[in-house]
Amino acid sequence: MTTARAATRTIVRLGGVVLAGSLLAACGSGSDGSSTEKAGGKVTITVDLFGSFGYKEAGLYTEYETLHPNVTIKQTDTEDEADYWKSLQTRLAGGGGLADVQGIEAGRIASVAQQQTDRFEDLRKYGAQSLEASFAPAKWAAATGRGGEVIGLGTDVGPEAMCYRTDLLKQAGLPTDRTELAKRWSTWAGYLELGKQYKAKAGTKSAWLDSVGSLYSVMIGQEKERYYNAEGELVWETNPALKTAWDTSVAASDAGLSAKLDQWSPQWNQAFAAGSFATLPCPAWMLGYIKGQAGEAGKGKWDVAALPGGAGNWGGSYLAVPKAAKHKKEAYELVKWLTAPEQQAKVFTKQGNFPSSTGAIAKIADATDPYFSGAPIGKIFGAAAQAAPVQVLGIHDQNVAQQITNALSGVERKGTAPDKAWDDARKGVANTMG
């Protein structure tokens, strides 16, 4: 178990995005880190990611290859971040099979920045320090090691909202206007009450939400302190905000409001097209995932409204270069380009991933999305990003979160008693930390 004294050194803060800031031009990189390829030779840069970063969908790889004719980019990806992280840790330990660019989830960045700086390039070697003013301060700080190492550049943050199916709500006789819904579910109690009304009309045709695990995740994203406190102590078991998120999720399960679908599972993916649930708590990066799973047939059936209970942040990512990468300098140049304001704005416009670059945030303030019924996603997610708390992150954040959502899955899918499930989560966290 991590001691409080040691854990203090592993705490970083991430969350509310600063919506104003100057952008410093940074075109050059350091002279170190030469490629293993000969000058002018062809280079294949490998990129390994999880979930939906949106680079392919936004055409960024094709654009970069056009600008750099000697470069070919090959991406591999894993839907489930937990599976991705486990595989990445195995490859880091063995030193082989690593891509030139590896994605890192925000809930893992403290672990990487504090415990694995020896396995990733310090991007200051290539001039990354000149980019600091381009990013929200909390985003930059989270990827900074104890010695000032810059371990990764931020891609996006996860301001939260509520995505919903207008056609399903209409069939159930509920309002579909995003402003009215935001008022009706301004609190989580109001959200569950509306869900009960939906269930009474929809019956077994579809559920109110996909899973209580997603409900828990978005609720805990509204809190400053979740698993660790500001002093670096692991406090999840006694955190009243976490217990509230747990109890609300259990209440949703008891009321039969969930489709009982584990996120990222094949059944969950299929449910988007099937209309198996009416609402989905969604950070900005979920918009692209919805588009990919619901397909063209879902266009105009989805909309986005403000989240119950206030603003929050769920997730966000970084791009890092392992020390075992074959093409370190070229990998950094690609990372710098992908995370630049212009490219972050393009990804948001296409996929919804909300920028961590201050310059990009200004570019997308008035963005709307025709797939989501013309929702003003720039304003909705921009307001959430501005108001979201600056979260305290610790090295085991993602591990604790995974154990809790696993336990909640047992409640809704297996009928596990809540007290037993809580105890299962406690044991799972203890085992994870060794």
N, C-alpha and C positions, 0 to 999 in steps of 0.2 A: 504494500500500500504506500502511495506517495505521502511523505510527511508534509506537514503544513509549511515547514521552513523551505524544503526543496521545491514544493509546488509553487511557492511565491515567485520563484524565478521563471516559472513556466506560464504565467498568466499574461495574456494579451487582451486587448479590447477591440471589439469589432461591432459595427452596427450602423448607427445613424450616419448617413452620407452627407458630407458638406456640399451644398448645392452651389456654392460660389467659390471661385478660386482662379488663380492665374495659371496659364499653361506655358511651360517653358519649352522652347524648341530644343530637341535633342536628336541630332541626326547621326552623330558619329558613335563608334564603339571603340573600346580599347584595342591596343595592338596585340594583346595576348590572346591565347586561345585559338591559334591557327587551326584550320581544318586539316584533317588527315588526307583530304583530296588535294591534288595538284591544282595550281592556279588555273582557272579557266575550265577545269574538269567538271563533269556532271556530278551532281550531289543529290542523293535521295535522303530527305529529312523525314524521319519517322515520328509520328505523333500518336500517343496513347492516351485516351480520354475515357470518361464515364458519362452517362446520361446524355444530354444534348447541349453541346457548347455552341452549335449553330454555324460553325465555320464553313462546312460543306454547303449547308442550306443557303447561306448568304453569299455563296460564290467566292469566298475569300481565298481559298486555296488556288482556284483557277486564276484569280486576279494576281496573286503573288507569283505564280508560275509564269504568267505573262510578263510581269515586271522583271523576273529573274529567270531567263530562258534556260539557265544551267541547273535549275532546281526542280526537283519532283518531290511532291509531298504525299506521303502514304499514311493514312489514319486508321487506327484500330480503336474500337471502343467497347465498353461493357455497360450495360444498362444499370445494373445494381452497383452502387458505389462501394458497398461493403465487400462484394466479391472482387471488385477492382483493387481495393486497398489491400486485401489479403494477398492477392497475386503480386502487387507491387512490392510489398514487404518481403515476400519470398525472393523476388528477383534482386532487390536491393541487397539482401543478405548474401546471395550467391554471386552478385556482381555481373550477372549475364542476363541477356534477354530484355534489356532495358531499351526504351525508345529514346530518341534524341530529345523529345519534349514529353514530359509527363504532367498530367493534370493533378492538382491537389485540391481537395474539398476544404472549405473554410473550417469545418470542424476538425480537420486533421492538421491544419497549418501550424498550430502551437507545438504539436509533437515533432513536426519536421524542423521547425525553426529552432527548437530547443534541444532536440535529441539526435537529429540526423544531418546536421550541417556538414559532416564529413562525407556524406554520400551525394551531396548536390553541389553544383557550381555556385560560387559566390559571384553573382552577376555584376558586382562592382568591377570585376576583372574586365568587363566589356563596356563599362561606362554607364551602368544602370543607375548610379547615384544621381545622374543628371535628370532623371525622370521623376524624382520624388514628388515635386510640386504638381505633377500631372494627376496624382491620385488623391483620393480622400485620405486624410492622415491616418485614420484607424486601419484602413485597408493596407496601407504601406507598412505600418508598424507591425501588423500581425505576421508579416513574412520576413521580419528582421531578426537575425540571430543575436545571441548574447554579445558577440563580438562585433556587431554591426553588419554582419553578412546579409546580403540581399539574396534570399533563397528563391523567390518567385515574383512574378509580376501579376497583378490582379486582373482578372477578366471581368467578373460581374459581382453584384451583390444580390441579395434575395428579398427585397421589399415585398410585403405580403398583401394579398387581396383575396376576394372570393370569386371564383369562376363558376358559372351556372348555365344550365340549359334552359333557354327561354321557352322552347317548345314544350318541354316537360312541365315546367311551372305553369304555363298557360293551360295545358290539359288538366291540371289539378286545380284550376281556378284561383291560382295565386298570382300576385303581381309580378310583372316582368321588368318593369322600369328600374334601372340600376339605382337611381336616387331614392325611390320609394323603398326598395329592398334594403338599402343601406340604413334607412331609418327604422324599418321593421326589425332588422337584426343588428341594431347598434350594440347590443350586448350578446354574450354567448347564451344567456338564458332565452333571449328573444330568438336567437338562431335555432335553438332546440325546439322551442314552441312552434315556430314556423315549420320545422321538420315534422312535428307530430301532425300538424294540419295537412302537410303534403302526404304523409303516410296514410291518413284517413281517406284521402281521395285516390291516391295512386295504388294503394294496396300492395300486392306483391309484384306489380309490373316493374317497378324500379324503386331504389332506395333513395333516401335523402342525401347521403354522402357516401363516398367510396369506402372509407375505413375509419375507425376511431384512432388508428395510428397517425393518420394524416391530420386529424383534428388536434391530437396532442401536440404534434410537431409544430403546427402553426401557432397554437396557443403559447407554447413555451418560447417561441420565437419573439413574443411580445415582451419578454422579461429581460432585464439587465443582468441579473444573477440567476443562473439556472443550475448548473452542476457544481460550479466553484464560486466562492465569494471573492471579493476584491483582494483579500489577504492570501489567496491561494489555497484555501482549505476546501476540501471536497465536501459539499453540503447538500447534495441532492436529496438525501433521505429526510432532511429536516426543513427543506425549503418550502414554505407555505404556498408560494406561487406554483411550484411544480406539483404539489399535492392538489391544488385547485384544477390544474390542467388534467391531471390523472382522474380526479373525481368527475369532471365534466365529460371526459371521454368514456368513462364507465357508465355514466348516466345515459349517454347517447346509445351505447350498446344495449343497456337494459330496456331502453325505449324502442329498440328494434329499428333504429334509424340508419344503420350501416348496411352496405352491400357485402361486408365481410371479405373484402378483397385486399390482400397484402400488396402494398405498393411495389411496383416493378415486376410483379409476377406475370406470367403469360395471361392468366385470367383477368388481371387488372387491365392489361393492355387491350384485350379484346372487348372489355366493357365500355370503352370509349365509343366505339362504333355501335355497340348494341344498345346504348342509352340505359345502362344499368344503374346509374345514379344521376341525381339532378344538380348537385353542388359539389364543388371540389375546392377546399382551401388551397390557394395557389400562390407561391412566390412567383416573381416575374419569370424566372427561367422555366416554369411549368408551361407557359403559353406555347412554346415551341414543341414541347412534348405532346401536348394536347393535339396540336395540328398534325403531328406525325402519326398519332394513333387514330384520331377520329377521321382524318383524311378529308378529301374534298367534299364529301357528303355532309360533313359537320359545319362547313362554312355558313355563317349567319345564324346558326342554332345556339352558339355560345355567346356569352356576354361576361363582363367583369364589373364588380361593384366593390366598394370599400369593405374592409374586413370588420367583423364584429369585434368589439373590445379594444379598438385602437390599433396603432401601427406596430409592426414587428418586422423582423428579418429572419429569413430561413435560408441558410446556405450562402452560396457564392463560391467562387473558385479562384485558383491561381495556375499559372503555367511555370514549370521549373525545368531545369536542365540537369540530369544526373551526371555525376563525374564519370560514369562509365559510357556516356554518350559518344558516338563515333564522330559526330560533327557538331562540336560544342559552339563554335563561333557562329556557324550558319543557323544553328538552332536558336541561339539568342537573338539573332537578327529577325528571325521569323516571329519569335515571342514578342519582341519589341513592336513589330509591325501589327500583329494581331491584337495587341492590347492598347494600341494608339487610339486616340479619341475618334478618329474617322472610322476606324474599323469597329470599335465598340458601338458606335451609333448605327452602323449598318446592321450589325447583329441584332440590336434591339428592334430596329424597324422590321426585320425579317422574322425574328424568332421570339422577341420579348425579353431576352436576357438583359437585365438592367445594368447600365455601365457603372464601373467603379472609378472611371476617369472623370474628373471634374469638367474637362472640356467637352466630353461626350454628353454629359448630363444636360448641358445647356442646349445641345443640338437637338435633343429629342423631346423637349418639354411639351411640344404641341402634337406629338405623334398620336395617331389613331390606328386602329387595326380593323380592317374590313372583315376578317375572319371572325372576330369577336363583336360582330354587329356594330362596327364603327366605334367601339369603346375608346375613350380618351386615355389610352394606357400611359401616355407620357405624364399626364396630370395625376392619375390615380396612383401609379407606382412612384412618381416623383414626390408626391405628398407623403406617401408611406416611408420612403427613404429618408426624407427630411426629419420626420417625427419619430422614427424607430430608435429605440434605446441603444446606447453604445454597450454592446454585450461583453461580458467577461468570459474569456475562453481559456480552457485548460487543456492539458495534453491528452486527457482521456474523454473529452467531451463526446466525441462521436461514438465511442464504445459504450458509454453510459446511455446515450440516447437510443442506441440499437437495442440494448437489453430491455429498456422500458417499452419500446414499441413492440418488441417480441412478446413481452408479457401481456400487453394489451391485445395483441393478436390472439393469444390464448383465451382471453376473456370473451372476445366476440365470436371466435371460430370454434372453440372447444368447450365453451361454457365453464372455464376455470373460474373459481371464486376469486373476486378481486383481492382479498387478503392473501390468498395463496399465490396469485399472480405477482403481487407486490414482493412477496418473499422470494419468488423465482427471479425477479429482476435484481433483488439485492444479492442473491447468490451468483447470478450471472455477472454482475459488475465485479464482485470479489474475485471470481475466477479469471475474468479478463485481465485484471490488474496483477494477477499472480500473488 
